[in-house]
């Protein structure tokens, strides 16, 4: 689609080109709405940024859109299989998606919304925010975190062969990184806030990491935290007191959080508790701002373990049905 200044408004602009954004696009197209999906990166950018060898917790059929079968080689689909499946969905439905176009500002102007991006300005009658949560890492907020040895995103183990790697965190991303790096020849330690890795670690992976820790192949510092990071070591606090660990790399797998800036610009209210959950009606996904809908993980605020692809796909149909009802009272 040619980028140009839009004077004729869209019926719907969907911000986010992941699986949920694509699901909203499919429903909008079926309903005959004039829609546009805006994605700041590649198609399904969050999945693209997952670790290369990541395997989903869900089965393939639970990730399907519009009844199109998702076939995977193993019982759980891989990142690559998911990227290819959603690529086929995008092509099959000929969805209107502008890739590598970042939304900078959103404003409500009367009954319309003005959407200013890096490539143009659009008007729309309705907005769907399906922006996920993978944009902003939860920072350690310690001195030295800005050093180039500190990474908040992990892709693959090859750069860490023969290196001393400290993995911070005990959830799935941290466990996957620790095991992969150890198996490729890194000396791996983990810093865990609790007594062991998280309970929600994938059931077929958890015994593996627990056994590696028990046998001492991977050293786990439990009930510990990072205090400061230096070019060649890391200072941690532990029940045994402060310890300095020789170190080449820190993989800070401490989770991610949604970017609330677009919600703030539109005036979407956030809960005042620690979850910071946006205000919306779960019956139709409309926020407290009329015409602004929320879909997918963004609905959970900082509680990023409540919404997933498989339990958010239904948001698309709820949103489009509500738009149609309100367009034809």
C-alpha positions in Angstrom: 0.0 0.0 0.0 1.3 3.4 -1.0 2.0 5.6 2.0 0.2 9.0 1.7 -1.6 11.6 3.7 -5.1 10.2 4.3 -8.1 12.5 4.3 -10.8 9.9 3.8 -11.0 8.0 7.2 -10.6 4.3 7.6 -13.3 2.4 9.4 -10.7 0.8 11.6 -6.9 1.0 12.1 -5.3 -1.9 13.9 -2.0 -1.2 15.6 0.1 -4.3 15.8 0.8 -6.9 13.2 1.1 -10.0 15.4 -1.3 -12.9 15.4 -4.0 -11.0 17.2 -3.7 -8.0 14.9 -4.0 -10.3 11.9 -7.0 -11.9 13.5 -8.7 -8.5 13.8 -7.8 -7.8 10.2 -9.4 -11.0 9.0 -12.6 -10.2 10.9 -12.6 -6.7 9.6 -12.2 -7.8 6.0 -15.0 -10.4 6.4 -17.2 -7.7 7.7 -16.5 -5.4 4.7 -14.7 -2.7 6.8 -12.1 -0.4 5.3 -9.2 -1.2 7.6 -5.4 -0.9 7.9 -2.9 -2.8 10.1 0.2 -0.9 11.2 3.2 -2.8 12.4 6.4 -1.1 13.4 8.6 -4.1 12.5 8.4 -7.4 10.6 5.2 -9.3 10.3 4.6 -10.9 13.8 7.6 -8.9 15.1 7.4 -10.3 18.6 7.6 -13.9 17.4 10.4 -12.9 15.1 12.3 -11.6 18.1 11.8 -14.8 20.1 14.9 -17.1 20.5 15.6 -18.9 17.3 15.0 -22.4 18.7 12.0 -21.5 20.8 9.1 -24.0 21.1 5.6 -22.8 22.0 3.9 -24.1 25.1 0.6 -24.4 23.1 -0.2 -26.9 20.5 -0.5 -25.8 16.9 -4.2 -26.0 16.6 -4.7 -23.6 19.5 -2.7 -21.0 17.5 -4.8 -21.3 14.3 -6.6 -18.3 12.8 -9.9 -18.4 10.8 -10.0 -22.2 10.7 -6.9 -22.5 8.6 -5.0 -25.6 9.8 -1.6 -25.1 11.4 0.5 -28.2 10.9 3.7 -28.7 12.9 6.3 -31.4 12.7 6.4 -32.0 16.5 3.7 -31.9 19.2 4.5 -28.2 19.9 5.2 -25.7 17.1 8.5 -23.9 16.8 9.1 -20.2 16.2 9.9 -20.8 12.6 6.8 -22.8 12.0 4.7 -20.1 13.6 6.3 -17.4 11.5 5.6 -19.4 8.3 2.0 -20.1 9.3 1.2 -16.5 10.0 3.0 -15.5 6.8 0.6 -17.8 4.9 -2.4 -16.3 6.7 -1.2 -12.8 5.7 -0.9 -13.8 2.1 -4.0 -16.0 1.9 -6.3 -13.3 3.1 -4.4 -10.5 1.3 -4.4 -8.5 4.5 -3.7 -4.7 4.3 -0.6 -4.4 6.5 2.0 -1.6 6.5 5.2 -3.1 7.8 8.1 -1.1 9.4 5.8 1.8 10.1 5.8 3.0 13.7 2.9 4.8 15.2 4.2 7.9 17.0 1.1 9.7 18.1 -2.6 9.1 18.5 -5.2 11.8 19.0 -8.9 11.9 19.1 -10.4 14.6 16.9 -14.1 14.8 17.4 -15.5 11.4 16.2 -12.3 10.5 14.4 -8.8 9.4 15.5 -5.7 10.9 13.9 -2.8 8.4 13.6 0.6 9.9 12.9 3.3 7.4 11.9 6.9 7.5 10.7 5.5 7.5 7.1 2.2 9.4 7.1 -1.0 10.5 8.9 -4.2 8.6 8.8 -7.8 9.1 10.1 -9.9 6.3 11.4 -13.3 5.9 13.0 -12.1 3.2 15.3 -8.8 2.0 16.8 -7.6 -1.4 17.9 -4.5 -1.6 20.0 -3.0 -5.1 19.7 0.6 -4.1 20.6 1.6 -7.0 22.7 4.2 -6.7 25.5 7.6 -7.6 24.0 8.8 -4.0 23.3 10.2 -3.0 26.7 12.4 -5.2 28.9 12.1 -5.1 32.7 15.3 -3.5 33.6 17.5 -4.6 36.5 18.1 -1.0 37.3 21.6 -1.5 38.7 24.9 0.2 37.9 26.6 -1.2 34.8 23.4 -2.4 33.1 24.3 -0.1 30.1 27.4 -2.1 29.4 27.4 -3.9 26.0 27.8 -7.3 27.7 24.3 -7.0 29.1 21.6 -8.3 26.8 17.8 -8.2 27.4 17.0 -10.3 24.3 18.4 -13.7 23.6 18.5 -15.2 20.1 20.8 -18.2 20.0 23.8 -19.7 21.9 26.6 -19.5 19.4 28.1 -16.1 20.6 28.6 -17.5 24.0 30.8 -20.6 23.3 33.6 -20.7 25.9 32.2 -17.7 27.7 31.2 -17.1 31.3 27.5 -16.3 31.1 25.2 -15.2 34.0 21.5 -15.6 33.3 19.2 -13.5 35.4 15.7 -14.8 35.9 13.9 -18.1 36.3 11.1 -18.2 33.8 11.0 -19.9 30.4 13.2 -17.5 28.5 15.9 -17.6 31.2 15.8 -21.4 31.4 15.9 -21.9 27.6 18.9 -19.5 27.4 20.8 -21.2 30.2 20.3 -24.7 28.8 21.2 -23.8 25.3 24.3 -21.8 26.2 25.5 -24.6 28.6 25.0 -27.3 25.9 27.1 -25.3 23.4 30.0 -24.9 25.8 29.4 -21.8 27.9 30.0 -21.7 31.6 26.6 -20.8 32.9 25.3 -19.5 36.2 21.8 -18.3 37.1 20.6 -15.7 39.6 17.2 -16.6 41.0 15.0 -14.5 43.3 13.4 -17.5 44.7 14.5 -21.0 45.8 14.3 -22.5 42.3 13.2 -21.7 38.8 9.6 -20.6 38.2 6.7 -23.1 38.5 5.4 -22.1 35.1 8.5 -23.3 33.2 7.5 -25.6 30.4 6.8 -29.0 31.9 9.1 -30.9 29.5 12.0 -28.4 30.2 11.7 -28.0 34.0 13.2 -31.4 34.9 16.1 -30.7 32.6 17.1 -27.4 34.2 16.5 -28.8 37.7 18.8 -31.8 37.0 21.5 -29.6 35.6 21.4 -27.4 38.7 21.4 -30.4 41.1 24.4 -32.0 39.4 26.2 -28.6 39.4 26.5 -28.3 35.7 24.7 -25.0 36.0 25.3 -23.0 39.2 22.2 -21.4 40.6 22.4 -18.6 43.1 19.0 -18.7 44.8 17.3 -16.0 46.8 19.8 -13.7 45.2 19.9 -10.6 43.0 22.4 -8.6 40.9 23.8 -5.5 42.6 26.3 -4.2 40.1 27.8 -5.2 36.8 31.4 -4.6 35.8 33.3 -5.3 32.5 34.8 -8.5 33.8 32.6 -9.5 36.8 29.2 -9.2 38.4 28.5 -8.4 42.1 25.5 -10.3 43.5 23.9 -10.3 46.9 23.0 -13.8 48.2 22.1 -15.4 51.6 25.9 -16.1 51.9 26.6 -12.4 51.5 27.9 -10.4 48.5 29.8 -12.3 45.9 31.8 -11.3 42.9 31.5 -13.6 39.9 33.9 -13.6 37.0 31.8 -12.9 33.9 31.8 -12.2 30.2 28.0 -11.8 29.5 24.8 -11.1 31.4 21.6 -12.3 29.9 18.9 -10.4 31.8 15.9 -12.5 31.1 13.7 -10.6 33.5 10.6 -10.4 31.3 8.9 -7.6 29.3 6.1 -5.1 29.7 3.7 -3.3 27.4 4.5 0.2 26.1 1.8 2.3 27.7 2.5 5.4 25.7 -0.2 5.0 23.1 -2.8 4.1 25.8 -1.8 7.3 27.7 -2.1 9.4 24.5 -5.6 8.3 24.0 -6.6 8.6 27.7 -7.2 4.9 28.4 -7.3 4.5 32.1 -4.9 2.2 33.9 -5.6 0.5 37.2 -3.6 2.0 40.1 -2.4 -1.4 41.5 0.8 -3.2 40.5 -0.8 -4.8 37.5 -1.6 -1.5 35.7 -4.4 -3.2 33.8 -6.1 -1.0 31.2 -9.8 -0.2 31.6 -11.9 -2.1 29.1 -15.1 -4.1 28.8 -14.4 -7.8 28.4 -17.7 -8.3 26.6 -16.6 -6.2 23.6 -13.0 -5.2 24.3 -13.8 -1.5 24.2 -11.8 0.7 26.5 -13.1 3.6 28.6 -12.4 5.7 25.5 -15.2 5.3 23.0 -14.0 3.7 19.8 -10.7 2.4 21.2 -10.5 -1.3 21.5 -7.9 -3.5 23.2 -6.9 -7.0 22.0 -4.4 -9.5 23.2 -1.7 -9.3 25.8 -2.0 -5.5 26.2 -5.3 -6.2 28.1 -3.3 -7.6 31.0 -1.2 -4.6 31.7 1.9 -5.6 33.6 0.4 -9.0 34.2 1.8 -10.5 31.0 0.9 -14.1 32.0 -2.8 -13.8 31.7 -3.3 -13.4 28.0 -1.8 -15.4 25.2 -2.4 -16.0 21.5 -4.7 -18.9 22.1 -7.0 -17.1 24.6 -6.9 -13.8 22.8 -7.9 -14.8 19.2 -11.6 -14.5 20.2 -11.0 -10.8 20.9 -11.1 -10.1 17.2 -14.6 -11.4 16.6 -15.9 -9.6 19.7 -14.5 -6.3 18.6 -15.7 -6.4 15.0 -19.2 -7.6 16.1 -19.4 -4.6 18.5 -18.3 -2.2 15.8 -20.9 -3.6 13.4 -23.7 -3.3 16.0 -22.7 0.3 16.8 -22.5 1.2 13.1 -26.0 -0.2 12.6 -28.0 0.4 15.7 
